[in-house]
C-alpha cells in the first residue's frame, strides 16, 4: 500500500510539473510548480516512513505518461481535470498510511485542492481575473472530457455488442446481423446525442430563467437583495459590519451584484452556460458510434461462425482497452480493470445470444 501511495504522489508531482511547463500565465505556472514540489515532498515523506531510500523513488508511471501525451495532443486542461480526480485517491492513501502507522487522522488529508486555493490567495501578484480563470478550469474540466470519451465508447460497445449477439443467436443470416448492428449503432448514437442536447439545452434555459428572475429582484427590491447579500457574506464568517459594508459596495454596481448573487445564491457559474448543446450532442454521437462499430466490423468481411467469433474477439479487445483507460481515473490495476470489463461485457452478450437463440428456435 505504501508503494501505491508513493507512486500516486510521484505521478501527481510529475503532472503538476508538466502543467507548469505548459502554462502561459507565469503566476499560475508558479502555483503548479509549487504543487509539484508539495507532492514530491509527500512522496519523500512516505518513502522515509516505509524505509525506502530517496534514491529508490519510482519514476512516473505509464498512467502519468499517457495523461501527459493526451495533454500534448488535446491540451493540458484535460490533464488538470484528470489530475484533480486523483486528489481523492491521494487523500485516501494518506489516511490509510496514517492508520497503518497508528497516527491520528486530522481531517486535513483532503486539502490538496484547498492548498491550490490558498496558494492562489497568498500570491501577491494573483489578480481576480487569474483567480477566476483558475477556478473555472478547476470546476469545469474535472476529467470530464476524457471520462466522457471512455464511457461514451463503452456504452456504444456494450449495447451494440449485446444487440449483435442477440440477433446472431436468433438468425444465421449475416446480412440481418449487419443491418441490425448498423441500425442499433445509428439508433443508439442518435438517442445519446439527442439526450445530451436536451440535457445541456434545458439546463441552460433553466439557469437563464433563474438569472433573469434574479435581475428582476435586484431592480424591484434592491434593499432586500442587499440584506440577502450581507447574510451570504456573514455565513462565510465575515463580521456583520464588514459584511454589510461589502454588500453596500457590491450593490452600487447592478451588473456586479447580479453576478455575485447568481454565483452565491443560485450556485450558477455563468461561464458554463456558454457551452454548445450542439457540440455536446455531436461529441456524444461520435463517441457512441466509435464503440458501437467494433462488434459490427467483422460482419462486413466475413460470414458464418467466423464473423461471430471475430466480433466477440474484437469486442473483448475493445472492452479490455476501455477497462484499461478507466484506470486513468481509478488507479486500479490494468489487468483487474480490463478483465472485469471483458467479463461483464461478455456475460451481457452471452445472455442476449442465449435469449436470441431460444427465440430463434421457438420461431422456427
Secondary structure, DSSP 8 states (H G I E B T S, - for coil): -HHHHHHHHHHHHHHHHHHHHH-SSHHHHHHHHHHHHHHHHHHHHHHHHTT--GGG-----HHHHHHHHHHHHH-HHHHHHHHHHHHHHHHHHHHHHHHHTT----S-TT-HHHHHHHHHHH-TT--HHHHHHHHHHHHH-TTHHHHHHHHHHHHHHHHHHHHHHHHHHH---HHHHHHHHHHHHHHHHHHHHHHHHHHHHHHHHHHHHHHHHHHHHHHH-HHHHHHHHHHHHHHTT--HHHHHHHHHHHHTSHHHHHHHHHHHTS---GGGGGS-HHHHHHHHHHHHHHHHHHTTTHHHH--HHHHHHHHHHHHHHHHHHHHHHHHHHH---HHHHHHHHHHHHHHHHHHHHHHHHHHHHHH-
